[in-house]
Amino acid sequence: MARVRLEDITRRFSKSVAIADISFEVPDGEFWVLVGPSGCGKSTILRTIAGLDAATSGNLYIGDTLVNQIPARQRDVAMVFQNYALYPHMTVAENIAFGLKMRRADSNTLQERIETVAQILDIAHLLDRKPRQLSGGQQQRVALGRAIARQPQVFLLDEPLSNLDAQLRDGTRSELKQLHQRVGITTIYVTHDQVEAMTLADQIVILERGTIQQIGTPQSIYAQPQNRMVATFLGSPAMNILPVTYTGSGFAIAGQTIPCPAALQSKLVPRQQLDLGIRPEHLQISPDSGHLITEVSLSEPLGKETLVRVTLPSQRSLILNLQVSPHLNLRQGDRLPLTLDLTHLFLFDPGTGDRLYPKSY
């Protein structure tokens, strides 16, 4: 096992920049997740660590070794791809042992590793089967088993669950977390699914357009997003963003006014344009007039709760999400007064997207 350190890694393709000045360090044994929208550069970072792509500039260390000039096969990392990349003509046992055979491991080591991996992943009964005889979840376990058998310094996982159906993905995600706790190998995991990122990661790296937006624990990023992109990306449903104007005592939007906390009023300037953020769980249906009068546009029952989408009567293009009791019967067009929990407001710069409030310290 080993730490992984990236120092100002940039990767250019022709005239485009895939990633720019990427710097972070994954401590030995931790599970880090790279997450962001499609095209943000997360897979490029993973391929650069693996040695499949070469960094245009910057330094990459695995352990204490600078690996910029070391080819992929000598970096002692194991990569699991989205499509699993199993050899169709080999049995499960042969797929698991393939990497060890390439390293000329003796037969006793091969058999011992195959048996150990099969026990860990509960695939001992599949060792004689070919990949075409396996389900997607079983193929995914075999791909992980092949990586584990090598006992690499680092695991690199590129969206390994994306081909599974929702129920199997949830179960496999839990198994993957337990597996990491058991083997303890430094792991870097790429996904576009923020639920996977939140549930798996020791630390999350959020990317957009080839640059890092924020690094932190799932809890810290959710509670204190550094900018509007992070705030709206992490969380399901996403944070609501309302374009408002500060009046001197409140936030005006579409002919309505949201109160401004007294402690915040001295920090703002009248007529200042802002993006106000509030998470769905901090919106409540008010028994009276509330802070905002809205209308129901869509109600989506989810079992334990109902996701409701509402609009402002004079600005129907603006949609807000909130979660309500499944026993509440709401119809399209229903008038819904909402109260905002003013202790959980966020303010962002409309131009840059940077968080203005609460301040970072």
N, C-alpha and C positions, 0 to 999 in steps of 0.2 A: 504493500500500500504506500501511497505517497501523496503529498500535496500537489496541487496544480496552480501555477502562477502565470498570469498573462500580464505583460507590461506593454501598454500602448500598441496593441496588435491592430494593424490595418490590413485589409485585403481588398485589392482593386481588381476588377475585371474590365479590361479595355479602358473605356472612359468612365465607367461607373464605379462607385465605391460601395462594396457590400457591407463592410464593417469598418468603423473608424475609431481609433484610439481606445480600444477595449482593454480595460485593466481591472482585474479582480484576482483574488487568491482563494482557492478552495482548500481548507485545511484537511489534513489526512483523516480519512474515514467519514467525512461528512457527505450529505446528499444535497446537492444544489440543483435547482431547476432553472433553465433558461426559458422564458416565456415571452410571448408577444405576438402581434398579428402576422399573417403570412407576409413573407418578404422582409422581415425585420432584421435578418442576419443570424438568427439563432443556430440554424443548421450549418451555416458557414463557419461559425465559431467552433462547433463540434468537429467538423471536418478538418479544421486547422489544427486543433488539439491532436486529432488522430494522425495527422500527417498526410491526409488525402488531398488537402489544399495547402499551398505554401503561403505563409504570411508575406505580404508585400513589405511590411516594416514592423518593428517591434520584436520583443523577445518572449519566448515561451519556455517555461521550465516545468519539468515533471520531477518531483523531488528537488534535488539540488542541481539537476542536470539541465543545461541549456540544450533543447532538442530541435532548434531551428533547422539544423542541417542533418538531423538523424532521420532516416526514412521510416515510413509508417510501420513496417514489419519489425523494426528494432525498438520501437517506443514502449513496448510492454503495456499496451492498452488494448481493451477488448470492446468492440463496438457492436451494438444490436440495432439493426435497421428496422424501418417501418414494415418492410415486406419480409422480414425474418431471414431471407437469403439462405435457406437450408438447401443442401444438396439433394435433389429429388431421387437420385439413384442409390443413396446411402440410407441405412437404417438409422433410427434415432441414436443408438449406441455409437455408430460410426460417425454421425454428425457431431456428437458431443466430443468424441476423441480426436476429431480431425486436426484441431490446432495443436494438440499435444504430439500427434504423429509427425506434423511438420517440424516440430522441435526435437524429433527423434527420442521421445520418451520411451522407456522400456515397457514391456508388456504388463508387468506387475503394476507400474504406476498408472498405465492406461486403465486397467480393470478397476483399480482402487478408486480413481477419480470418477469413472463412469458410475460406479455403484454409489459413491457419496453424493454426487450431483443428483442422481435419480431419486435418492431418498429425500434429499432436501426439497426437491420440486415435485415429489409424488408422481413420478413418471416411470417408475421401475417396470410397470406392466406394459409400457409402450416401447421398450428398448428394441424389439425386433421389427417394429413397424416402419414403413416408409412415410415421408411427409404427407403424401397424398391421402394416406389413411387416417390423418389426424385432423381434429377440429382446429379452428383459428387459435383458440386459447392454448391448446396442446402444442401447436407449432411455436407459439410465443415462448412457452416454457422450455422447449428444446433449444431455441435460440439463446435464451438466457443461460441454459445449462452448458452450452458450448463455450460461452464467455466465462462462466464461473470455473469450469474445468481447467482453464488456462492459468487460473490464479494470477490475474494481471495486477498491475499497480493501480489501474484506473478503469472504471466502467464508463462507457459513453453510450447513452441510450437515445436514439433519434425517433421520437414519437412511436414507441413500441406497442402502444395500446390502441392506436387510431383505427386499426382494421377490425377491432372487436365490437360486438354489439354492446349497447349501453349496460345491460345487466352484467355481462361477462367482464366488461371493462371495470366496473366498480369492484367486483370481487378480485380481479387480478391486481388492481391497484393496491388493495389491502395486502395481498400476498407479497407484492413487490416491496412494500414498506417493511414487512416482517422479514423478508429475505435480506434486505440491507442491514437490518438490525442484527441479523445472525452472522452474516459474512463480514460486514464492516468495511467493505472496500470503498474507497473514494469514488463517488458517483456523480456524473454530470448528465442531466436528463433534459431533453428538449421536448417541449409541447406547446401547442397553441391553446390548450384547454386550461383555463385558469382554475378550475376545480382540481385538476390533477396537481397543478402547481401548489395550491393552498394545502392540500392534504399530504403531499409527499415531502415537501422541501424542508430542510433545515434553514436554508436561505434561498430567496428567489432573486433572480436577476431579470428585471423587466426591460425589454428592448423595443425600440421603434426606429425604423429607418437607419439601422446599422449602428445606433448609439445606445448606450446604457441610460435609462431613465431613472432607475432606482434599484438599490440592492438592500435587502433586509429580510427579517423573518416574515412569514405570512401575516402574523398578527400586527406587526409594526407597520407594514406597508398598507394593510387594509385600514388601520386606524389613522395613519398619518401619510397619505399619498403626497409626494412632492409636487406633482403637477396634475393638470386636468386629464392628461392621457392615462396616467396610472390610476387615477380615481375612477375613471369610467371603464377601464379595462378589468380591474380586479374587483370582483363582486358580482353576484348573480341573484337578482337583477342588478344592473349597473347603477352607479350613483346617478341621481337626477341632477341635471345642470340647467339652471334658469338664468337667462340674461336679464340683469336688473340694473336699475339706476338708483344710486343712493340719494335720498331726498334731504338728508340732514337728521332724520329721525327714523327712517325705515328704508326698505328696498321696494321700489316701484316696479311693477311688471304688469303690462296689459290692463291698466286701469285699476289694479289692486295693489295693496301695500303689505309687505311682510315686516313686522317689527325688527328693529336692529337692537341687539343687546347693548345696554348702556355703556359697558366697558369697552365696546368696540367703536362707539360713535366718535370719540376724539381722534381715532386713527384714520378716519375716512374724510373725504372731501365731497361736499354737495355736488350733485350732477355727475359724480364719478361712475363710469361704466364698469360693471363687474359681472363675473359669472359666479352665481351662488350655487353651491353643491349641497345636496342633502341625500342621504341614503334612504332607500325605501322603508327600512325598518324604523326610521325616525320621522315618518309621516303617519299621523293618526287621524281617523275620522272624528270630527268634532261634533259634540251634541248641539252646538249653536252655530254661529257664523264662521268661526275659525279664522285662520290667517288667509286662506285662499278658498275661493268658491270654484269648484271644478265640475266637470260633467264626465260621467263614465263613457268611455268609448269601447272598452273590451274587458271582459271578465274571463279569466282562465283558471278553472278549478285544478288544483294540484294535489288534492287529497287532504293533507294536513293543513293546508292553507290555500287561499285563492290569490292569484296575482291579478291586480286590477290596473288597467291603464286608463288614465284620465287626461282630459285636456282642459285648457282655460277657455271659457266661452268666447272671448274676443281674440284668442290666438290659438286656433285649433291645430296648428302645425307643431306646437310644443306639447310633447307627450311626457307625462310623469308616471312612474311605476310605484305602487305600494302593495303591501301584503296585508290581507285581512283574514278574518275568521272564515272558514269554509261554510259556516252556518248563515253567513250574511248573504241574502239574496239581492244581488245588484243587477240592474238591467241597463242596456245602452241608453244614454240620455238622462239617467238619474242624476239629480243635483247632489254633489258630495262636498260638504265643507271640510277642509283639511287644516289641521294644526301641525306646525313644524316644531320639532324639538330644537329650540334655539341654542342649546348647549352643544349641538352637533353640527353646526353650520360650517361650511368651508367657503372661502372666497378665492377665486382664481383671476389672474390677469387675462382679460379677453384676448389680448394680442399674443402674448407669449405662452399662456397656459400655466405659468408658474403659480404656485400656491402663495397667496398673500396672507391668509388667515386660516387656521392658527399659524403663527410664526414658527419657524424651525429654530431650535436652540441647540 
